[in-house]
Amino acid sequence: MAGGKPGLNKIKCMKIRLTTFARNDESLRTLISGRYLSGNFRWKDLEFVTDNSYDKMIIFTSPHKNTVDYDPVKCITMLTEPPASPNRVTHSIGRTEKMYLPLPWFPKEILGRTDFEGSGSPIRKNKLLSIITSDLNYLSGHQARLEFVYYLDKMIDEGLDIWGKSHGKIYFSNIDNYRGGIIDKYEGLWPYKYHLACENSFEYGYFTEKIIDPIIAENLCFYDGCMDIESFIDERSFVKINIRRPQESIDTIIRSISDNLWSKSIRYIRAQKKRLLTTLHPMNLIWLAAHEKDLLNICKL
């Protein structure tokens, strides 16, 4: 219609190619599309491609080994790994964002109230406290977490469910509250009021799905990791602990549960859930970076 608004298919899109060290570009696009875009390849005015027609290339930490002869002027690196990661290798880039890119799992259906970006399906909380961990122990963060989980396991007789994948080690055979492996992470989150999570690395500005997924599931998360997490996520929506001070942290956990802190915190948890599904949504972070916005300041509280 003359004088009318252009259709969505006529809006010029910025073509974005994604690449990362862990998988080839086609596989990465498929993963991102399935996890964050409901199988589509567009977000706002971004169109995700895998060929050389891209306007900008977003590199998650470092490019795939098969992604060569790219134009570094068009490239933006968004770090997904901490400084000590062997996957952070030198490569040609235009710029590196100061904000880390967290990549939460996100469930197929985000339960909860629609005013907080949920589907409207209720979340039924009938369990108390969960932990999801593997028995990997090659990083100092792994070791500290496993030691703390072992200590907590011996202190709590009821209400604690520990889930995780075994890599052939004997760790879980000594854990009384171990419930086995879990295929869908959110099965270990949705039914619980509380969750314990600890990053593998302790850095400023670096946080991951370990705190994001529990907030999406409306858990009150006992969290250790990002050194300045309060700059990004409202401190009223989680409980900061120090797993290297086990007795102090366990006292905090027990006191919080006894005081029904989940009920007192749920409005803050839901507010942060909405923020994580809008402003801090991974696709929105990519959109902000592609449009050269001040990503770090936008993401900070």
N, C-alpha and C positions, 0 to 999 in steps of 0.2 A: 504493500500500500504506500502510495506517495506520501512523503512527510512522516511516515511512521518510524518506529524504532527498528534498527536492524535486528534480524534474528540472531540467536546465539551462534549459529554456524557461520555467520558472516563477520563475527567479531574476530579481529586479528589476534592470534595467539602467539605467545612467545614460546618457541620450541626449546625444551629442556632435555638434555641427555644426562642420565645418571650413570655413574660408574663407581666401583669400589673394589677393594682388594679381594674380597671374600668370594665373589661370584661374578660371572660375566654380565655384561650390560643388559642383555635380554632377560636373563634370569632375575636380575635386580629389579627391572621395570615390572616384571610379572609379580614379584614379591610385594613391591610397594603398592601396585594396583590392587592386589587382593587384600592387603592388610589395611590400607588407608583410603582407597578410592572405590570400593565396592565393585572392583573389576574394570573400572574405567581408566582412561589414560589422560584425563583432564582435571585440573584444579583451578577454579577461577579462570584467569586468562593464560594459564600454563598448559601446554600440551607436551606430554612426555614421549620422546622418540628414542630410537636406538641407532639411527644412521647419522650421517654427517650433515644433515640439514639443520642441526641445532643452532640456536642463537646463543645459548649459554650451556656450558657443561658444569654440573654440580658433582664434585668429587667427594665421596664419603671417605675421609681420611687419606686414602691414596688410590690411584686408578688401578683398574684390573690390568694384569700383565698383557692381555691381548688388546687393550685399548692404547694404541700408539698413534703417533702422527696427529695428535689433536692440537687445536689452536690454544696455547696457554693464555692468550689475551682474553679469550672467552670463558676461562675457567674460574670457578670459585670452589675452594676447598672448605667443606664443613666437617669439622673433626667429630668423630664418633668414638674415638679411642683416647685413653689418657696418655700423658707424656711418655710413660715407660713402655708403652706398647711397641712390640717389634714391627707392627703393621704401619707405624708412622714413618714412612720413608720419604726421602727428598724427591720431589717431582716438580715439573714445570707448572706454574700456576699464575693467574692474574692476581688473586688475593686470597687470603685465608680469613674466614669469619672468626671473630673473637668469641662468639657464642658456640658452645658445643651443641651438637644435634642429638638429642635423645630420641631413640627409636623404640617406643613402647610396643608391646605385643598387640594390644587392643583385641577384644573379643569380636566375634561376628555380629553379635547383638549387644549393644551397650544398654544394659538394664538401668532402670531408675526413672525418676521424674523427667518429663519433657522440658520443664523449665531449667533443668540442669543438663540438657543435651542428651538425656536418656530416651529410650524407646517408648517409655510409658509402662513397660512391664515391671512389676514390683521386684525388689530385691528382698529375699527372705533370709534374714539373719537368725540362724538357729544353732550356730556353733561359736566357739569362743576365740581361740588363738591359733593361727597357722604360721608355719615356716616352710618355704620352698627353697631347697638348696641341693647342690650336687655334693659329692665327696671329693671333688678336685681340691688339691692342696699345694699347687706349685707356686702360687702367689702368696705374699704375706697376708693380703686381705682374705684369701681363702682360709688360711691357717687360723687367723684370728676369729673368723666367723665360725669355723668348725669347733674350735675350743669353746666359744661362748655357747653355741647350740648344745654341746655336750653338757656343759655346766647347767644350763637352763633345764635341759631334759631331766637331770637328776633332782632338780628342785621342785618341779611341777608334776603332780601325779595325775591330775584330771584336767581336761579342757584344752590340752595342747596336741595338735596334729602336725607332725613333721613329714613333709613330702619331699621327694627328690630322686634324681637319677643316680644310680650307682655306676661307677666306672671300674668295677671289679675290685675295689678296696674293701677293707673290713670295717670301715667306720660305722656304717649303719647297723651292723650286727650288735653294736654296743649302745644303740639308741633305743630306749624303751618305748618312746612315743612315735617311732617311725611307722608310717602307714603305707609306704611303697612308692613306686614311681607314679608320675602323673602326666597324662598326654596333653590335656588342656589346662594351662596354668590357672585360668580363671575358676576352674573347679576347686582349686585350693584357695580362692579368694572370696567369691560371691557369698558363701554361706557364713563367713566369719565376720565378727565385729572388729577383731584385732589381727594385725599381721606384723611379723618381724622381718626386716630387710636390712641388708648391709652390702654396700658396694665392695667390689674387689680392690678398688683404688680410692685413695682419699686425697682429693684435689679440690682447689677452688674452682667453682663454676662447672664442675663435672658431676652430673647426676644422670641416672639412666631409668630404664623401665622398672628398676627395683623399687623406686618410690612412686613412679607414675601409675603403674598398674594397680597397686593397692588403693590409691586414691580414686581411680576410675571405678573400682569395685566397692567404694565407700567403706573401706577399712580405716581404722585409726592405726597408722603405721608407726611402730617403734623402729627408728631409723638411725643408722650410722653411715657416714660416707662423705658426701660433698661438704667441704669445710665452710661454705657460706650458703648453704641451702636456703636459709631464711631470706636471702636476697631474691630468690626466684619463686618460692612457694611459701604461703602464709604459715608461720610457725604454729598457729593455732590448729592447723589441720593435720599435724603429725606430732610425735614425741621424739625428741632428739635424745639418743643415748650414746654411751661410749663403751663399746664391747670390750675394750681393754681394761675396763673397770667393771668386771662382771657382777660383783655383789651389788654395787651401787646401781647398775643398770637393771638387774633383776628386781631390786627393791622398787625401782621406778615402775617397772612393768606390773608388778603385783599391786602396787598402790593405785595405779591408773585404772586397772581392771576393777579393783575393789570400790573405787570411787565412781564407777560407771562413766568414765571419761568419754567413752564413745558417744553416749547420748548428749553429752555437753558439747562435743566437738563436731557433731554431724553437719551443722549448718556451714561451718567453715570448710569441712571436707567437700561438701557439695559445691560450694563456691569455687574451690580450686579445681574440682572435677570439670566444671564448666570452662574454666580458664584453660585447662590442659586440652580440652576438646575444641577450643577456638583459637585464642591467641597463640598458645604453645603447641598447637597441633603440628606434627612434623611437616605436613604439606604447607601449612601457613608459614612456618619458619623458612622453608625453601622459597616460597613466594616472596617473602620479605627480603631474603638474600638476593634473589634474582632481580628484584626491583631496587636494589641498593639502598634499602632502608637501614636505619640504625638498629640493627637486630638486637644487640646486647642490651641497650637501654630500653627497648620495647619489652623485652622479656623480663626485665627486673621489676620488682614491686616498687 
